[in-house]
């Protein structure tokens, strides 16, 4: 009887170890929206954080036309692109890149200083210069963000960009950029965020009304 109990105990311990191992591996792997898997600490691209894959961009061309872009590992024809897919747009005509939304579930969002945009067999890398987020009703991922890192390439945060992001606790602006313009109520009703806790990276700041109200 004692022998059976000992074997049962050993078996249960082995099962616990196996389950713990599987859980750890599952936690460390981030499954992308297109079914690919990437370790949580690395990804295809130049940035160490995978959150950029779930950004929604808005590009403007030299005719003023605006287009939303999302990240894709493969183009419609099945070719590998690992970039924001602009379809058949003429990438040479793009004049600006703005961050418009976030559709991920990661609680730390690191906005990259530049993004790769692919279209019609061409790939260009363009700077991200502004943020004009949509509402939390459009992009549920905004409600989940606790920590936000904004690169020095960004000089403008549009009005209401992060309004009602009620989980947001920490914002860091990377040093080295020019004057930073914060639009009206850009962090409005971010109830966990205190202006005194925001790291502006030593940059001069021009604030619209009620940025942190």
C-alpha positions, -999 to +999 in steps of 0.1 A: +000+000+000+028+024+009+045+016-024+014+024-043+010+057-024+046+066-031+042+059-069+010+080-069+028+109-052+056+108-077+032+106-106+013+136-093+045+156-088+056+149-124+022+160-137+025+193-118+059+199-132+048+192-168+017+214-165+039+243-150+063+239-179+035+241-205+020+271-188+053+289-188+059+283-225+024+293-234+028+326-214+061+334-232+046+330-267+026+358-282+003+346-310-002+372-337-036+380-353-026+362-384-018+330-366+020+333-364+038+330-331+066+352-317+084+351-284+072+379-261+106+395-259+114+396-296+096+399-329+102+404-366+114+440-369+137+464-353+118+469-320+121+449-288+084+451-280+057+433-300+029+458-292+037+478-324+021+450-344-013+459-331-012+496-339-035+511-364-018+537-386-032+565-407-012+576-437-017+607-458-005+610-494+004+641-513-032+645-525-045+646-489-061+611-491-061+592-458-058+554-455-058+531-424-031+505-422-026+474-401+004+452-397+007+420-417+033+393-420+021+383-454+006+403-483-027+394-501-007+375-527+010+354-499+044+370-501+063+378-469+062+415-460+063+418-421+053+454-424+022+476-424+003+466-455-006+495-478-019+473-506-014+490-540-008+525-527+022+544-541+045+545-511+065+573-526+035+595-523+031+591-485+037+624-467+029+615-431+024+586-407+001+590-377-008+564-350-045+562-349-054+532-327-043+501-308-060+467-311-038+446-289-041+431-254-006+439-241-007+464-212+026+481-222+025+500-255+058+512-270+052+533-301+082+529-326+100+559-340+095+546-375+075+519-393+079+498-424+052+502-449+049+478-478+029+483-510+030+470-546+063+452-540+080+481-524+089+487-487+098+520-472+106+530-436+090+562-425+090+582-392+061+583-368+056+620-361+022+623-345-005+605-325-042+609-331-057+580-314-094+571-319-118+566-291-118+537-266-151+527-282-133+522-315-102+505-301-108+485-270-070+479-266-067+515-254-085+506-221-058+480-213-027+502-216-009+507-183+024+519-196+030+541-226+064+549-243+064+576-270+095+581-292+114+614-298+101+614-334+066+622-321+061+660-317+023+661-315-003+643-294-037+653-308-067+663-287-084+635-269-058+610-281-057+590-249-089+603-233-106+578-210-077+553-210-085+545-174-058+519-169-030+542-179-005+548-151+028+557-167+038+578-197+074+582-209+084+605-237+119+596-250+144+624-249+160+641-280+130+654-298+118+690-304+090+709-286+061+686-277+026+698-284-002+682-263-037+688-277-067+696-256-077+669-232-053+644-247-051+625-214-085+635-202-100+612-175-070+590-173-079+585-137-047+566-127-023+590-144-008+620-126+009+647-146+036+649-120+044+612-129+048+618-166+084+618-178+087+644-206+123+634-214+135+669-208+115+683-237+097+716-237+060+711-237+031+732-250-002+720-234-038+726-246-066+730-221-073+702-196-047+678-209-046+659-176-081+668-162 
